[in-house]
């Protein structure tokens, strides 16, 4: 059976608009094995940064970062084999997602600022791309999926 997946292995990242949540979830599952699925928004005053209205420094999901742990009040989540990260925007705000990647053509690092809009997804290679967050999260709500490529 041929796949109708519109999601592909990122090289190093991409942004898609007007994608359904179903296409995002099933597309991510076709890329590999899910390690973690969660909602990212403002839910608490303390704890992990994704649960609070705080900015986050550039980091890779699942890898320890002293700066990230400090921003999150001393906590972080370690996870092995997070190869691909996908974020689907359920509710938008002016919060910027930062993507830092190496431009192979020029051998320099580039920082891209993205304001995710509703029904957009951002997918990146977690081994080569770092990401962060700037500005007020507000009522932005993201579905995030961590994938291990098998």
N, C-alpha and C positions, 0 to 999 in steps of 0.2 A: 504494500500500500504506500503510495507516495504521500509525503508530508506536505502540508500547505503552510508550514511555518514561515512567518515573515521575519522572525528573529533569527539572527545568525551569530556565529562566534565573533565577538568584537575584535577589531584590529585598529586602534586600541579601544575605541568607544564609538557610540552612535546614539542619536536621538531620533525617535519616531513620534509622529503626531497622529491623532485620530485613530488610535488603536483601542480596541475594547479590552476590558480587564480579562476576559476569557482568553483572547488571543495572546495577551501578555503572559498569563499564568501558564497556559499550555505550551506556549513558545519557549518559555524559560525551562520547563520540564523536559523539552526535547533537546536542550543544550547539555544536559547532564543531570546528576543526582542532586536533589535539594538538600542543603545542609541546615538552612534556617529560613523561616518565613515569618515576617513580623510587620506590624504597623509602626511607622515612624512619625511622631507628632509630639505635641506638648500635652503630657498627661500628668506629670508630677513635678514637684519643686526640687527634689533631690534625686540622685542616682545617675544612671547613664545619660549622656548628653542628648540622645535621641528622644528622651522623655521630657526634656526641658527646653525652654526658649533661650538657648545659648548658641554662640558660634562655635564651630569645630575646626581645629587646624587640619591641614592636609594630612591624610593617613591612608592606610590600606585596611580594609575590613578584616578582622580576625588577627591582625598583627599588633603586638604591643607597641605603643607609642607613649613616651613619657608626657609629651605635650597633650595628647588626647586624654590620657588618664587624669592629668591635672585639670583639664577643661571639664571633665566629667566628675569632679570631686573625688578623685583617687581611684575610680573604678574603670574597668575596661572589660571587653569581652574578647577572649582569645578563641579562635577556631582554626583548625587546620584545614588546608586544602580549599580555601575560598578562591576559586579560579575566576568566576564571573559574578558580578553583582548587577542586579536589575532593580530599578526603582520605577514604580508606576504612580503617577500623580492622580490621587482621588479628589483632592481639593487644593487649590493653588493659593499662593501668597507672593509677596515680593522677595521672599527669602531666596538667596542665590546659592546654587550648588556649584562648587568649584571643582574643576577637573584639571589635573596637571598630568601631562604626558610628554614623551620625548618625540620630537619631530625627526624622523630618521633622515630625511632629506638634508636638513640643516644641522643635525646633531645637537640640537638645543631643546630645552624644556619649554613648553608652552602652557600657559594658564588660560583656561576657557571658563567664562562665567555664564551660567545657564539659570534662567528662571523657569522652572518647570510649570507647565500649564496643565489644566485638567485634561485627562485622556492622552497624555504624552508619557513615553517611557524612555529612560536613559539606561543604557546597558554598557558596561565596561569590563575590560580585562583587569582583574584585581591584582595581577602580578606585575603589570607595567604602568598602571595608572594609580595616582593618588587622588583622593577627593576630600572635600571639606564643605563647610557651610558658613555663609556670612549673612548678617542681617537678622531681623526678627523672624522667627519661624511662624509666629501668629497661629492661625488656624489651618496651616498647610498640613495635609495628611498624605502620606506616601506608603504604598505597599512595597516592601523590600524583600527580595529573594536572593539568597546566597546559593551558588551552584558550584559543585565539584564536577569537572569534566572527567568522565570515565573512559 
